[in-house]
Amino acid sequence: MNSIDATIAEKGLMSSEMGSERTLYPYVTGTSVIGIKYKDGILMAADMGGSYGSTLRYKSVERLKPIGKHSLIGASGEISDFQEILRYLDELILYDNMWDDGNSLGPKEVHNYLTRVMYNRRNKFNPLWNSLVLGGVKNGQKYLGTVSMIGVHFEDNHIATGFGNHLARPILRKEWHENLSFEDGVKLLEKCMRVLLYRDRSAVNKLQVWCLFPFVTSAFYPLFS
Amino acid sequence: MDLNLDAPHSMGTTIVGVTYDGGVVLGADSRTSTGMYVANRASDKITQLTDNVYLCRSGSAADSQVVSDYVRYFLHQHTIQSGQPATVKVAANLIRLLSYNNKNMLQTGLIVGGWDKYEGGKIYGVPLGGTILEQPFTIGGSGSSYLYGFFDQTWKEGMSKEEAEKLVVKAVSLAIARDGASGGVVRTVIINSEGVTRNFYPGDTLPLWHEELEPQNSLLDILSSTSPEPMST
């Protein structure tokens, strides 16, 4: 079994090599994330809750984070795995910046990277227990995609994870259209989040809403309600 | 009734960490149980990592002890190499690294609290799974279930050292009253720029809650001086 030799134990403890590793179940989880494309860019919303089973334990968890200059990631599922994904992305962006070649990773590239990470973990039966939403704008092109914990990935004009799949998607299908104004987009997101607050037991009434628009390279507009 | 004396030592526990204007106060009960038996009624669940960073341990006694031993070892090396005291954030992230990378094997919820010159007093919660969350206060252990409502109502920013410690002692004592897995005495550790203070509150110094009686030294004190009256049938 485990060796008592310090060096081997040390190496094993700081990395995930000891024993057969598989994430069996999540502990601290975030619920739905909603994302939509609107006229000028992307709007994303998620509540700030971290549930511990049925207890609404943490109420200030940021589940939407900016990535690089062009993208925004939102996560539902296990928060510790999301924090680990943020570390991977941090390294990815750092290496990209170190090239110092005037190019920067756009949302499509980041989405692809995440897809590979999630799918390869799934193949090893040790998934990162998250559903991710990746939105962004680069060179005026809007992008919105999702990756699940088993590596299923696709792009669309509107994305929802968790309970949002069931409750928000029908609303988005009916009311989303091209060239939504900022106000209409926010109203649509608000409608979806309200329904989720009514019907999702793990929803909390404190939101994070982010908006990405292309005119200014790094203008992220967080609103808290 | 199965006492289950072979069950792994688990610190049922109530642990609390609170920031105040100038530092942090950590608090814990002192009961370690093996199934239904209280293996240690005077445990110290607030362990030292460095001079300025302490750790509240809950869950499996063995797991939390071994994690804290490793982190103390790494922090010691880190302090030697950097030439200055480790920050609370570094200690918390080391705890997170071990907790996250061994999440399948460990069952321990931890609260890291301390003071450093860059950020002042800080509290980090590292629950099961290895999430790390910096918070103005946090609670953990089985007894914490009974404290969510209490803190929602009573917590406020910018408390003084005395107010913060009183809050922590009150909270742990309320949890002990209702959680079978928490008990014994209340221990607190206050950490600020001036240093570290350990305090100890035995049962007779704690407030009485609902249905609790005044402590007596002996049953004999309660009996009246004359022989007791026979019961009327």
Interface residues (C-beta under 8 A of the other chain):
Chain A: L13 M14 S15 S16 M18 G19 E21 R22 T23 L24 P26 Y27 V28 G50 Y52 T55 R57 Y58 S60 V61 E78 I79 S80 Q83 E84
Chain B: Y70 L97 L98 Y100 N101 N102 K103 N104 M105 P127 L128 G129 G130 T131 I132 L133 Q135 S145 Y148
